[in-house]
Amino acid sequence: MDTELEALGITEAVMDKAMAAMTADLKPLAERHGVSVMRLLNGWHDDISGAYFYGYTSAALAGKEGRELSQHAAVAILYAFGQSSNPAVRAHAEELRAELARKAYRLINDQARAAGSNPTYRPLACTECSAGEYRDDLPADPKWDAEDARWRCKNCGRPFDLRDLQLEAGEDWAIRDHVLGLIDKPEQEEEE
């Protein structure tokens, strides 16, 4: 182990934890490209692979575990990309943001579906046409450049945008019959 890394507190255990989390998170992307995670990293520009190593290592060093480690690493990686003037790095940052968006859609789906039976449920109106509701069972619309988007307006086809993830105080996400909506949180939850 490098003595400079050890002086920073980056022990073998920290590196192992960082590498395990990074490998698990990048495995689906590597499989889509038909390569191993290490080959994927080695194929990227040094600024990109370096940002991944830095992000995961710093999160592991801070004592993060599991999902929290991955979330902190993603923030650190996007920050590092934001400091770069390299066009390849900026392009990769866009790809990563799209991947994080897909994860956010899945998280909304998993957590909100159970809340869909709440009597205060109301469908979320499309921010583009104001007439349609967002559904997760509609095919991709070729006029919108977001094939992987989970939610689409049933009226105009617009994909749900992460910038629309604005909740008012006391609101939460819910899903009923494939439709993304909002509910009012129970009062005891609001007080916490």
MDAnalysis code that builds the backbone (N, CA, C; Angstrom):
import MDAnalysis as mda
import numpy as np

u = mda.Universe.empty(576, n_residues=192, atom_resindex=np.repeat(np.arange(192), 3), trajectory=True)
u.add_TopologyAttr("name", ["N", "CA", "C"] * 192)
u.add_TopologyAttr("resid", np.arange(1, 193))
u.add_TopologyAttr("resname", ["MET", "ASP", "THR", "GLU", "LEU", "GLU", "ALA", "LEU", "GLY", "ILE", "THR", "GLU", "ALA", "VAL", "MET", "ASP", "LYS", "ALA", "MET", "ALA", "ALA", "MET", "THR", "ALA", "ASP", "LEU", "LYS", "PRO", "LEU", "ALA", "GLU", "ARG", "HIS", "GLY", "VAL", "SER", "VAL", "MET", "ARG", "LEU", "LEU", "ASN", "GLY", "TRP", "HIS", "ASP", "ASP", "ILE", "SER", "GLY", "ALA", "TYR", "PHE", "TYR", "GLY", "TYR", "THR", "SER", "ALA", "ALA", "LEU", "ALA", "GLY", "LYS", "GLU", "GLY", "ARG", "GLU", "LEU", "SER", "GLN", "HIS", "ALA", "ALA", "VAL", "ALA", "ILE", "LEU", "TYR", "ALA", "PHE", "GLY", "GLN", "SER", "SER", "ASN", "PRO", "ALA", "VAL", "ARG", "ALA", "HIS", "ALA", "GLU", "GLU", "LEU", "ARG", "ALA", "GLU", "LEU", "ALA", "ARG", "LYS", "ALA", "TYR", "ARG", "LEU", "ILE", "ASN", "ASP", "GLN", "ALA", "ARG", "ALA", "ALA", "GLY", "SER", "ASN", "PRO", "THR", "TYR", "ARG", "PRO", "LEU", "ALA", "CYS", "THR", "GLU", "CYS", "SER", "ALA", "GLY", "GLU", "TYR", "ARG", "ASP", "ASP", "LEU", "PRO", "ALA", "ASP", "PRO", "LYS", "TRP", "ASP", "ALA", "GLU", "ASP", "ALA", "ARG", "TRP", "ARG", "CYS", "LYS", "ASN", "CYS", "GLY", "ARG", "PRO", "PHE", "ASP", "LEU", "ARG", "ASP", "LEU", "GLN", "LEU", "GLU", "ALA", "GLY", "GLU", "ASP", "TRP", "ALA", "ILE", "ARG", "ASP", "HIS", "VAL", "LEU", "GLY", "LEU", "ILE", "ASP", "LYS", "PRO", "GLU", "GLN", "GLU", "GLU", "GLU", "GLU"])
u.atoms.positions = np.array([
    [0.856, -1.190, 0.000],
    [0.000, 0.000, 0.000],
    [0.892, 1.242, 0.000],
    [0.551, 2.227, -0.788],
    [1.294, 3.475, -0.908],
    [1.288, 4.202, 0.434],
    [2.481, 4.601, 0.900],
    [2.571, 5.269, 2.215],
    [1.880, 6.628, 2.196],
    [1.856, 7.315, 1.034],
    [1.156, 8.597, 0.945],
    [-0.343, 8.403, 1.139],
    [-0.883, 7.326, 0.568],
    [-2.305, 7.037, 0.748],
    [-2.607, 6.697, 2.203],
    [-1.727, 5.885, 2.799],
    [-1.923, 5.530, 4.210],
    [-1.879, 6.765, 5.092],
    [-1.019, 7.726, 4.755],
    [-0.928, 8.961, 5.534],
    [-2.241, 9.749, 5.466],
    [-2.976, 9.588, 4.379],
    [-4.274, 10.244, 4.235],
    [-5.399, 9.441, 4.882],
    [-5.057, 8.276, 5.432],
    [-6.061, 7.419, 6.055],
    [-6.687, 6.441, 5.090],
    [-6.169, 6.388, 3.856],
    [-6.728, 5.485, 2.846],
    [-6.036, 4.133, 2.996],
    [-6.608, 3.306, 3.824],
    [-6.049, 1.989, 4.107],
    [-6.514, 0.984, 3.065],
    [-5.999, -0.214, 3.163],
    [-6.410, -1.272, 2.254],
    [-7.898, -1.584, 2.418],
    [-8.378, -1.510, 3.663],
    [-9.800, -1.773, 3.929],
    [-10.682, -0.718, 3.259],
    [-10.252, 0.542, 3.305],
    [-11.000, 1.625, 2.658],
    [-11.023, 1.415, 1.153],
    [-9.867, 1.083, 0.581],
    [-9.784, 0.849, -0.859],
    [-10.654, -0.338, -1.277],
    [-10.639, -1.391, -0.472],
    [-11.456, -2.567, -0.784],
    [-12.942, -2.213, -0.798],
    [-13.368, -1.414, 0.197],
    [-14.768, -1.010, 0.278],
    [-15.137, -0.123, -0.919],
    [-14.243, 0.798, -1.262],
    [-14.490, 1.688, -2.391],
    [-14.574, 0.891, -3.696],
    [-13.633, -0.027, -3.893],
    [-13.610, -0.816, -5.129],
    [-14.835, -1.725, -5.246],
    [-15.255, -2.293, -4.119],
    [-16.427, -3.176, -4.139],
    [-17.679, -2.399, -4.538],
    [-17.846, -1.206, -3.959],
    [-19.024, -0.393, -4.282],
    [-18.972, 0.084, -5.731],
    [-17.805, 0.538, -6.166],
    [-17.669, 1.032, -7.533],
    [-17.914, -0.086, -8.543],
    [-17.376, -1.253, -8.275],
    [-17.563, -2.393, -9.172],
    [-19.035, -2.773, -9.268],
    [-19.718, -2.813, -8.121],
    [-21.148, -3.165, -8.120],
    [-21.968, -2.131, -8.890],
    [-21.658, -0.842, -8.697],
    [-22.429, 0.212, -9.354],
    [-22.177, 0.280, -10.858],
    [-20.945, -0.012, -11.270],
    [-20.597, 0.088, -12.693],
    [-20.839, -1.205, -13.472],
    [-21.129, -2.296, -12.756],
    [-21.288, -3.582, -13.428],
    [-22.379, -3.567, -14.507],
    [-23.577, -3.004, -14.249],
    [-24.593, -2.988, -15.309],
    [-24.130, -2.233, -16.556],
    [-23.438, -1.117, -16.363],
    [-22.937, -0.346, -17.500],
    [-21.873, -1.139, -18.251],
    [-20.972, -1.782, -17.509],
    [-19.923, -2.589, -18.144],
    [-20.541, -3.729, -18.945],
    [-21.574, -4.372, -18.395],
    [-22.233, -5.479, -19.093],
    [-22.905, -5.012, -20.374],
    [-23.490, -3.787, -20.332],
    [-24.104, -3.249, -21.549],
    [-23.054, -3.031, -22.642],
    [-21.817, -2.734, -22.230],
    [-20.724, -2.531, -23.189],
    [-19.967, -3.828, -23.481],
    [-20.329, -4.924, -22.793],
    [-19.696, -6.222, -23.023],
    [-18.266, -6.325, -22.540],
    [-17.932, -5.598, -21.468],
    [-16.568, -5.633, -20.917],
    [-16.633, -5.760, -19.400],
    [-15.459, -5.991, -18.775],
    [-15.392, -6.008, -17.316],
    [-15.375, -4.560, -16.815],
    [-15.622, -4.378, -15.523],
    [-15.606, -3.039, -14.935],
    [-14.223, -2.405, -15.090],
    [-13.156, -3.168, -14.831],
    [-11.800, -2.609, -14.946],
    [-11.488, -2.227, -16.392],
    [-11.956, -3.026, -17.332],
    [-11.713, -2.692, -18.744],
    [-12.504, -1.440, -19.131],
    [-13.702, -1.314, -18.575],
    [-14.509, -0.117, -18.812],
    [-13.763, 1.119, -18.314],
    [-13.256, 1.046, -17.080],
    [-12.520, 2.167, -16.495],
    [-11.260, 2.483, -17.294],
    [-10.542, 1.440, -17.705],
    [-9.305, 1.648, -18.455],
    [-9.562, 2.244, -19.837],
    [-10.765, 2.049, -20.365],
    [-11.103, 2.603, -21.670],
    [-11.515, 4.069, -21.627],
    [-11.740, 4.597, -20.434],
    [-12.141, 5.994, -20.293],
    [-10.927, 6.899, -20.216],
    [-11.129, 8.166, -20.466],
    [-10.093, 9.180, -20.291],
    [-9.642, 9.160, -18.819],
    [-8.361, 9.450, -18.579],
    [-7.822, 9.423, -17.206],
    [-8.610, 10.317, -16.254],
    [-9.098, 11.455, -16.754],
    [-9.882, 12.354, -15.904],
    [-11.180, 11.689, -15.436],
    [-11.751, 10.854, -16.304],
    [-13.012, 10.194, -15.973],
    [-12.782, 9.064, -14.972],
    [-11.854, 8.152, -15.305],
    [-11.595, 7.037, -14.384],
    [-11.050, 7.557, -13.059],
    [-10.229, 8.599, -13.103],
    [-9.696, 9.192, -11.868],
    [-10.798, 9.751, -10.985],
    [-11.798, 10.358, -11.612],
    [-12.917, 10.913, -10.841],
    [-13.695, 9.807, -10.140],
    [-13.852, 8.668, -10.815],
    [-14.538, 7.539, -10.185],
    [-13.753, 7.019, -8.988],
    [-12.449, 6.815, -9.167],
    [-11.624, 6.340, -8.046],
    [-11.663, 7.330, -6.888],
    [-11.535, 8.624, -7.198],
    [-11.572, 9.660, -6.169],
    [-12.925, 9.669, -5.457],
    [-14.014, 9.625, -6.250],
    [-15.346, 9.702, -5.664],
    [-15.642, 8.561, -4.710],
    [-15.379, 7.340, -5.148],
    [-15.671, 6.176, -4.302],
    [-14.720, 6.090, -3.112],
    [-13.456, 6.423, -3.338],
    [-12.490, 6.362, -2.237],
    [-12.814, 7.399, -1.172],
    [-13.152, 8.621, -1.594],
    [-13.465, 9.664, -0.611],
    [-14.726, 9.322, 0.176],
    [-15.720, 8.708, -0.491],
    [-16.946, 8.313, 0.209],
    [-16.662, 7.196, 1.206],
    [-15.836, 6.222, 0.803],
    [-15.470, 5.132, 1.719],
    [-14.651, 5.662, 2.883],
    [-13.757, 6.606, 2.599],
    [-12.920, 7.204, 3.645],
    [-13.766, 7.953, 4.668],
    [-14.874, 8.524, 4.207],
    [-15.782, 9.247, 5.106],
    [-16.666, 8.302, 5.920],
    [-16.475, 6.999, 5.732],
    [-17.218, 6.016, 6.517],
    [-18.585, 5.671, 5.967],
    [-18.860, 6.043, 4.713],
    [-20.161, 5.743, 4.125],
    [-20.256, 4.261, 3.776],
    [-21.473, 3.757, 3.779],
    [-21.727, 2.341, 3.477],
    [-22.871, 2.233, 2.484],
    [-22.875, 1.169, 1.714],
    [-24.001, 0.815, 0.855],
    [-24.466, 1.922, -0.069],
    [-25.786, 2.158, -0.071],
    [-26.386, 3.144, -0.970],
    [-25.848, 4.543, -0.700],
    [-25.603, 4.859, 0.567],
    [-25.092, 6.186, 0.913],
    [-23.700, 6.395, 0.321],
    [-22.876, 5.342, 0.321],
    [-21.550, 5.429, -0.289],
    [-21.687, 5.755, -1.772],
    [-22.569, 5.047, -2.454],
    [-22.774, 5.275, -3.893],
    [-23.278, 6.688, -4.171],
    [-24.189, 7.170, -3.338],
    [-24.739, 8.509, -3.548],
    [-23.668, 9.587, -3.355],
    [-22.858, 9.450, -2.290],
    [-21.790, 10.419, -2.045],
    [-20.745, 10.373, -3.151],
    [-20.451, 9.167, -3.623],
    [-19.484, 9.017, -4.713],
    [-19.999, 9.714, -5.971],
    [-21.270, 9.536, -6.287],
    [-21.842, 10.148, -7.487],
    [-21.745, 11.669, -7.429],
    [-22.007, 12.242, -6.258],
    [-21.906, 13.695, -6.100],
    [-20.459, 14.146, -6.316],
    [-19.511, 13.414, -5.717],
    [-18.092, 13.762, -5.872],
    [-17.649, 13.647, -7.326],
    [-18.139, 12.623, -8.024],
    [-17.768, 12.417, -9.430],
    [-18.310, 13.556, -10.290],
    [-19.569, 13.904, -10.104],
    [-20.145, 14.994, -10.887],
    [-19.445, 16.312, -10.589],
    [-19.035, 16.522, -9.338],
    [-18.299, 17.732, -8.986],
    [-16.963, 17.759, -9.735],
    [-16.260, 16.615, -9.732],
    [-14.967, 16.542, -10.424],
    [-15.154, 16.784, -11.922],
    [-16.220, 16.220, -12.503],
    [-16.481, 16.441, -13.923],
    [-16.749, 17.915, -14.199],
    [-17.444, 18.558, -13.276],
    [-17.778, 19.968, -13.451],
    [-16.570, 20.879, -13.468],
    [-15.451, 20.413, -12.909],
    [-14.222, 21.203, -12.890],
    [-13.397, 21.024, -14.158],
    [-13.801, 20.098, -15.003],
    [-13.011, 19.766, -16.193],
    [-13.411, 20.621, -17.392],
    [-12.409, 20.969, -18.208],
    [-12.681, 21.680, -19.464],
    [-12.603, 20.719, -20.650],
    [-12.420, 19.427, -20.361],
    [-12.270, 18.410, -21.399],
    [-13.639, 18.029, -21.965],
    [-13.846, 18.133, -23.290],
    [-15.149, 17.791, -23.879],
    [-15.557, 16.333, -23.640],
    [-14.583, 15.418, -23.617],
    [-14.901, 13.999, -23.374],
    [-15.465, 13.816, -21.969],
    [-14.914, 14.561, -21.025],
    [-15.388, 14.476, -19.638],
    [-16.795, 15.054, -19.527],
    [-17.036, 16.165, -20.194],
    [-18.377, 16.770, -20.150],
    [-19.414, 15.837, -20.775],
    [-19.045, 15.170, -21.865],
    [-19.968, 14.224, -22.509],
    [-20.274, 13.058, -21.577],
    [-19.239, 12.593, -20.882],
    [-19.446, 11.488, -19.946],
    [-20.319, 11.933, -18.770],
    [-20.159, 13.175, -18.356],
    [-20.980, 13.701, -17.258],
    [-22.456, 13.657, -17.630],
    [-22.770, 13.971, -18.886],
    [-24.157, 13.910, -19.335],
    [-24.682, 12.475, -19.273],
    [-23.839, 11.521, -19.658],
    [-24.232, 10.114, -19.608],
    [-24.493, 9.687, -18.162],
    [-23.626, 10.134, -17.257],
    [-23.795, 9.785, -15.848],
    [-25.068, 10.413, -15.286],
    [-25.331, 11.656, -15.652],
    [-26.554, 12.300, -15.173],
    [-27.788, 11.532, -15.645],
    [-27.733, 11.021, -16.871],
    [-28.861, 10.226, -17.389],
    [-29.022, 8.940, -16.585],
    [-27.902, 8.315, -16.226],
    [-27.952, 7.086, -15.416],
    [-28.531, 7.385, -14.036],
    [-28.118, 8.497, -13.432],
    [-28.658, 8.878, -12.129],
    [-30.154, 9.185, -12.234],
    [-30.554, 9.763, -13.360],
    [-31.980, 10.047, -13.566],
    [-32.780, 8.751, -13.599],
    [-32.248, 7.738, -14.301],
    [-32.946, 6.447, -14.357],
    [-33.081, 5.853, -12.958],
    [-32.018, 5.971, -12.146],
    [-32.082, 5.445, -10.782],
    [-33.119, 6.206, -9.966],
    [-33.200, 7.509, -10.192],
    [-34.186, 8.310, -9.462],
    [-35.603, 7.895, -9.845],
    [-35.834, 7.638, -11.144],
    [-37.155, 7.177, -11.572],
    [-37.509, 5.863, -10.898],
    [-36.549, 4.938, -10.833],
    [-36.812, 3.644, -10.199],
    [-37.113, 3.820, -8.717],
    [-36.378, 4.727, -8.074],
    [-36.593, 4.976, -6.647],
    [-37.990, 5.534, -6.408],
    [-38.395, 6.490, -7.241],
    [-39.751, 7.038, -7.122],
    [-40.769, 5.911, -7.290],
    [-40.551, 5.081, -8.304],
    [-41.476, 3.989, -8.599],
    [-41.612, 3.047, -7.404],
    [-40.475, 2.610, -6.856],
    [-40.492, 1.635, -5.763],
    [-41.118, 2.190, -4.492],
    [-40.763, 3.424, -4.144],
    [-41.220, 3.981, -2.878],
    [-42.632, 4.544, -2.953],
    [-43.003, 5.027, -4.124],
    [-44.284, 5.716, -4.226],
    [-45.458, 4.803, -4.505],
    [-45.213, 3.640, -5.117],
    [-46.335, 2.780, -5.492],
    [-47.169, 2.389, -4.273],
    [-46.494, 2.118, -3.160],
    [-47.208, 1.710, -1.946],
    [-48.093, 2.828, -1.401],
    [-47.763, 4.072, -1.732],
    [-48.540, 5.197, -1.205],
    [-49.746, 5.533, -2.066],
    [-49.939, 4.827, -3.183],
    [-51.008, 5.157, -4.120],
    [-52.413, 4.954, -3.610],
    [-52.576, 4.232, -2.494],
    [-53.914, 4.016, -1.950],
    [-54.339, 5.133, -0.996],
    [-53.468, 6.108, -0.794],
    [-53.786, 7.223, 0.092],
    [-54.962, 8.020, -0.491],
    [-55.978, 8.330, 0.315],
    [-57.161, 9.043, -0.214],
    [-56.853, 10.455, -0.717],
    [-55.721, 11.032, -0.345],
    [-55.397, 12.378, -0.823],
    [-54.666, 12.353, -2.165],
    [-54.511, 11.157, -2.744],
    [-53.792, 11.027, -4.022],
    [-54.406, 11.894, -5.118],
    [-53.544, 12.578, -5.865],
    [-53.976, 13.333, -7.039],
    [-52.900, 13.209, -8.119],
    [-53.313, 12.928, -9.361],
    [-52.332, 12.765, -10.441],
    [-51.523, 14.041, -10.663],
    [-50.274, 13.862, -11.060],
    [-49.401, 14.994, -11.361],
    [-49.621, 15.397, -12.821],
    [-49.938, 16.663, -13.064],
    [-50.190, 17.137, -14.426],
    [-48.876, 17.396, -15.151],
    [-48.868, 17.152, -16.448],
    [-47.695, 17.390, -17.290],
    [-47.331, 18.865, -17.271],
    [-46.044, 19.162, -17.132],
    [-45.599, 20.554, -17.128],
    [-45.501, 21.131, -18.539],
    [-45.616, 20.281, -19.549],
    [-45.548, 20.753, -20.944],
    [-46.934, 21.166, -21.447],
    [-47.903, 20.261, -21.324],
    [-49.227, 20.538, -21.898],
    [-50.295, 20.811, -20.840],
    [-49.996, 20.532, -19.575],
    [-50.919, 20.746, -18.452],
    [-52.186, 19.906, -18.527],
    [-52.321, 19.097, -19.583],
    [-53.554, 18.336, -19.756],
    [-53.389, 16.867, -19.392],
    [-52.180, 16.361, -19.552],
    [-51.983, 14.924, -19.378],
    [-51.367, 14.563, -18.039],
    [-51.432, 13.276, -17.734],
    [-50.809, 12.741, -16.529],
    [-49.616, 11.887, -16.941],
    [-48.658, 11.734, -16.052],
    [-47.465, 10.942, -16.332],
    [-47.723, 9.473, -16.003],
    [-47.464, 8.600, -16.985],
    [-47.665, 7.161, -16.812],
    [-46.341, 6.439, -17.024],
    [-46.205, 5.248, -16.386],
    [-44.979, 4.460, -16.554],
    [-45.190, 3.271, -17.497],
    [-46.331, 3.229, -18.198],
    [-46.610, 2.093, -19.083],
    [-46.797, 2.531, -20.535],
    [-46.228, 3.693, -20.896],
    [-46.352, 4.188, -22.262],
    [-45.052, 3.956, -23.042],
    [-45.144, 3.649, -24.341],
    [-43.923, 3.462, -25.137],
    [-43.208, 4.789, -25.362],
    [-41.925, 4.712, -25.727],
    [-41.146, 5.914, -26.012],
    [-41.770, 6.678, -27.171],
    [-41.737, 7.994, -27.072],
    [-42.257, 8.857, -28.120],
    [-41.065, 9.382, -28.921],
    [-41.012, 9.106, -30.246],
    [-39.834, 9.492, -31.036],
    [-39.570, 10.996, -31.086],
    [-40.576, 11.825, -30.799],
    [-40.320, 13.269, -30.869],
    [-39.601, 13.793, -29.623],
    [-39.488, 12.946, -28.591],
    [-38.757, 13.337, -27.379],
    [-37.498, 12.490, -27.284],
    [-36.362, 13.113, -27.043],
    [-35.073, 12.420, -27.005],
    [-34.786, 11.923, -25.592],
    [-35.527, 10.924, -25.161],
    [-35.336, 10.365, -23.818],
    [-35.915, 8.959, -23.802],
    [-35.296, 8.061, -24.546],
    [-35.839, 6.710, -24.707],
    [-35.959, 5.955, -23.391],
    [-35.021, 6.231, -22.454],
    [-35.003, 5.479, -21.202],
    [-35.895, 6.071, -20.118],
    [-36.563, 7.176, -20.401],
    [-37.400, 7.801, -19.372],
    [-38.515, 6.848, -18.956],
    [-38.739, 6.738, -17.665],
    [-39.760, 5.829, -17.160],
    [-41.161, 6.430, -17.282],
    [-41.285, 7.727, -17.055],
    [-42.599, 8.364, -17.022],
    [-42.805, 9.222, -18.255],
    [-44.014, 9.126, -18.852],
    [-44.335, 9.916, -20.042],
    [-45.760, 10.453, -19.916],
    [-45.957, 11.646, -20.466],
    [-47.294, 12.237, -20.472],
    [-48.178, 11.471, -21.458],
    [-49.368, 11.087, -21.020],
    [-50.251, 10.316, -21.906],
    [-50.866, 11.200, -22.993],
    [-50.787, 12.526, -22.817],
    [-51.359, 13.443, -23.799],
    [-50.343, 13.876, -24.860],
    [-49.174, 14.380, -24.437],
    [-48.212, 14.923, -25.400],
    [-46.945, 14.080, -25.531],
    [-46.762, 13.064, -24.653],
    [-45.599, 12.182, -24.746],
    [-44.349, 12.687, -24.065],
    [-44.393, 13.898, -23.481],
    [-43.209, 14.465, -22.839],
    [-42.754, 13.577, -21.693],
    [-41.431, 13.271, -21.619],
    [-40.942, 12.490, -20.478],
    [-40.894, 13.337, -19.213],
    [-41.082, 12.685, -18.089],
    [-40.985, 13.371, -16.803],
    [-39.541, 13.788, -16.594],
    [-39.322, 15.023, -16.208],
    [-37.987, 15.598, -16.059],
    [-37.643, 15.709, -14.576],
    [-36.385, 15.381, -14.230],
    [-35.983, 15.487, -12.829],
    [-36.154, 16.898, -12.292],
    [-36.127, 17.894, -13.182],
    [-36.336, 19.264, -12.711],
    [-37.755, 19.462, -12.203],
    [-38.648, 18.510, -12.518],
    [-40.022, 18.579, -12.034],
    [-40.173, 17.955, -10.636],
    [-39.075, 17.487, -10.071],
    [-39.126, 16.847, -8.751],
    [-39.184, 17.899, -7.643],
    [-40.183, 18.743, -7.706],
    [-40.352, 19.794, -6.709],
    [-41.587, 19.478, -5.873],
    [-41.381, 19.175, -4.604],
    [-42.507, 18.885, -3.716],
    [-42.766, 20.073, -2.806],
    [-44.019, 20.338, -2.570],
    [-44.390, 21.354, -1.591],
    [-44.283, 20.731, -0.201],
    [-44.213, 21.567, 0.822],
    [-44.170, 21.058, 2.196],
    [-45.409, 20.207, 2.454],
    [-45.184, 19.028, 3.038],
    [-46.300, 18.145, 3.364],
    [-46.741, 17.233, 2.234],
    [-46.031, 17.269, 1.076],
    [-46.389, 16.399, -0.043],
    [-45.386, 15.252, -0.173],
    [-45.831, 14.189, -0.838],
    [-44.947, 13.075, -1.154],
    [-45.426, 12.450, -2.462],
    [-44.524, 11.648, -3.090],
    [-44.860, 10.983, -4.341],
    [-45.722, 9.755, -4.090],
    [-46.564, 9.438, -5.070],
    [-47.369, 8.224, -5.017],
    [-47.658, 7.761, -6.435],
    [-48.004, 6.483, -6.556],
    [-48.343, 5.914, -7.860],
    [-49.649, 5.138, -7.712],
    [-50.571, 5.391, -8.626],
    [-51.830, 4.634, -8.631],
    [-52.135, 4.255, -10.078],
    [-52.289, 2.961, -10.326],
    [-52.611, 2.473, -11.667],
    [-51.660, 3.040, -12.726],
    [-50.370, 2.978, -12.446],
    [-49.311, 3.417, -13.362],
    [-49.200, 4.929, -13.500],
    [-49.950, 5.704, -12.748],
    [-49.944, 7.159, -12.878],
    [-49.190, 7.774, -11.702],
    [-48.228, 8.647, -12.034],
    [-47.460, 9.344, -11.004],
    [-48.296, 10.478, -10.418],
    [-48.333, 10.549, -9.102],
    [-49.140, 11.578, -8.463],
    [-48.529, 12.036, -7.151],
    [-49.324, 12.773, -6.417],
    [-48.895, 13.323, -5.135],
    [-49.909, 12.942, -4.067],
    [-49.434, 12.876, -2.852],
    [-50.319, 12.692, -1.699],
    [-49.912, 13.692, -0.627],
    [-50.806, 13.923, 0.303],
    [-50.465, 14.707, 1.490],
    [-49.948, 13.742, 2.539],
    [-48.792, 14.063, 3.103],
    [-48.237, 13.203, 4.147],
    [-49.122, 13.267, 5.380],
    [-49.203, 12.157, 6.125],
    [-49.919, 12.208, 7.409],
    [-49.284, 13.264, 8.313],
    [-50.103, 13.911, 9.152],
    [-49.618, 15.012, 9.977],
    [-48.457, 14.622, 10.871],
    [-48.461, 13.386, 11.418],
    [-47.380, 13.002, 12.312],
    [-46.032, 12.959, 11.579],
    [-46.055, 12.637, 10.279],
    [-44.805, 12.619, 9.489],
    [-44.312, 14.029, 9.251],
    [-45.256, 14.976, 9.028],
    [-44.875, 16.367, 8.767],
    [-44.166, 16.975, 9.960],
    [-44.566, 16.577, 11.171],
    [-43.999, 17.171, 12.374],
    [-42.580, 16.710, 12.644],
    [-42.183, 15.554, 12.102],
    [-40.847, 15.001, 12.369],
    [-39.767, 15.864, 11.782],
])
